[in-house]
Amino acid sequence: MPVTTTRKTTKPAKARQSAKRPGFRCGSCGEWHEELATDIGCALPDAVFELGYLDRYRRARYNQDFCTLDGKRWFIRCVLPVPFTYRDGYFGWGVWVEVTQAQHDDYLVFFEESGGTPPVIQGTVANQLKGYRATQGLAVRLDMDPDRRPLAYLLPTSRHTLAREQRKGMDAERHHALILPFGA
């Protein structure tokens, strides 16, 4: 009687992801996505993020939309859009914007009521963004809509690189260069 053996088949190993290959590993699902990331968010305002664990616990109150520090500084989570020139859509920087207490409270009412007349809010960017010089403290105005996170626009008079890109857009090369420091 002939002896038969089961041949073990193996799948070819997955190709290693090249740093030059477009795409990114998603921080949420852990999967590799073929396209370049179109947004990067800052978890907290830099002034809060830089605190040690216990100081942050004692001095800050925050959720994914609002933050206060020492009961004297107020922040709103926003998206700072930079349009693409080579495709539809925009790159969204998830930033925190520092505002006055009155502006914070006005937005809170607008946020809770999901509509009504949006408040007029100007503030300053509360994060330093990789790939740009000195973004913390840049003046912005917020565009409110009850169906999305507020959009932050640098003032039209700003000559900062980020402001120029926000007005004119970014090409594929710049898009790729911006996300490289984030391991994409």
N, C-alpha and C positions, 0 to 999 in steps of 0.2 A: 504494500500500500504506500503510495507516494506521500511524503510529508509536505504539507503546505504551510507556509508561514504567512502571516499577515504582514504586509508591507506597511510600515509606518510612513505616512506622508506628512510632510511638514509644509507649512505655509512659508512663502518667502518673507524674510524679515522686512518690516516696514522701513522705508527709506528714512534716514535721519533728516530732520528739518534743517535746511540750510538757512543761515542768517541772511543770505541774499534772496531767498525765495519770498515772494510777497505772502503776507499772511500774519497771523498772530495766534497765540494760545490764549484762549478766553479765560479770564480770571474767575468767571462765574461757573462755567461748565467744564473747564479744563481741556476742552477739545481744540484742535487746530482748525482755524478758519482760513480759507484761501485768500480772502481779501484783506487789505490793510485795515486796521482798526479805524473807526471813524469818530471815536470819542475817548477821552481820558478824563477821569474825574478826580478831584481832590477830596479826600475823605472828610477833612475838617479845615477850618481856617488855619493858616500857618501858626498864628499866635496860640491857638488851642492845641494843635498837633504837637508843637514843640514842648509843651508841658510834660512833666513826668506823670506817671500813672496816677499817683495819689493827688497831685495838684490838679490834674484834669478832672478827677472825680469831685474834688472839693470846690473848684472854682467855675466849672463850665457845666452848662445844661445844653443838650443838643439832641436832635433827631436827624432824619435825612433831609429836612427842609429848613430848619431854623437852629440857631445857636446863639447863646449868650455867654459872655465871659465876665465874671466878677460883678454881674448886675450893672455893668457900665458900658459894655460893648455889645452890639447886636449885629447879627449876620443872617443873610438869606442865601440859600443855595440857588444858583443860576446856571444857565448854559451860555457860554460866550461863543457864538457861532463864527466860523471862518469859512466862507464859501469855497468850493472847489472850482477850479477853472477847467479841469479836464473831465469832469463827470458831474452828474446831478448831485445835489445835496450839499452838505457842509460838514466840516470837522467841528465837533462840539467839545469845547473845554468845559468840564464841570467845575465851576469855581464858586467860591463864597464871596459875597459882596458885603462889605461893612456899611451899615446904614445908621441913621439916628434911631433912637427908641420910638419916636413918633412914626417914622416911616415903617419900622418893623411892625408896630402895632396896627397901622393902617393896612399893611399887606396881610397880616394875620386875619383881620376881619374879612378882607377880600378873599383870602384863601378858604376860610371857613364857610363863607356864604356862597362860594363857587359862582361868583358872578358879580353883577353890579358894575359900578364905574371903577375901573382900575386906578389905583393911586399913582401919582407921578413920583417916581423915586429915582434919585441919583445917589450914588455911593462910590466906594473905592474897592478895587479888587483886593482880596485878602489872602491871595496865594501867589507864590513865585512859581511861574511855569517854566519847565525845562525847555530849552531851545530859544528863550528870549531873555533879554537883559531886563532887570528891574520891572517886573509886572506888578508887584505888590504896591498898592497905593495909586494905581492908575484910575482916573475918574471914568465912571460909566453911568449910563442911564439905563433903566430897566424897562423892557417892553413886557407888559403883563397880559396874560390870557388865562381864563379859568381852566382851560383844558390842557395846559402844559406848564412846565417849569418856566420861570421868567427868563427871558433872553437878555443878556447884558451886551450893550454896545458901547465901545469906547467913543469918547466925544469926537465930533468931526474935526476939531482943531488939533487933535493929538497927532504928533509926528512919530510916535512910537512904531516900531516894526510891526507889532501885533495889530495896531490900529490900521496901518496901511494894508496889511494882509486881510483884515476884516472888510475893508472897503473894496479891495481889488481882487481878492481871492488867492488861493494857493494852487500850484501845479502839483503833479504827481511826485516829482523829485523832492519838493519841499515837504509834502505829506509824508513820504517815506523817511526823510531825515528827522522829522519831528517825533515819529513813534519809535525810532531805533533805540533811544535811551531807556525806553520802557520794556525792552526785550521782545518787541514785536517783530 
